[in-house]
Amino acid sequence: MQNSRGSRFFLCRLSETDLRFAKYPRLPVLKCNGYDVTPDGKEGGNNRPNDGVSFH
């Protein structure tokens, strides 16, 4: 999401169910305790590349 002044924000969907996570975390996010590896061992479980709308 981008506001009228050009600032960008990323929504953390984990914040909807877990109060430990900020709704709009400070950027850049270098580490996330909610990050999850997919079952096949590859990165990208809860943290998917995003379009500026959601960040897990």
Buried (B, 14 or more C-beta within 10 A) or exposed (E): EEEEEEEEBBBBBBBEEEEEBEEEBEEEEEEBEBBEEEEEEEEEBBBEEEEEEEBB
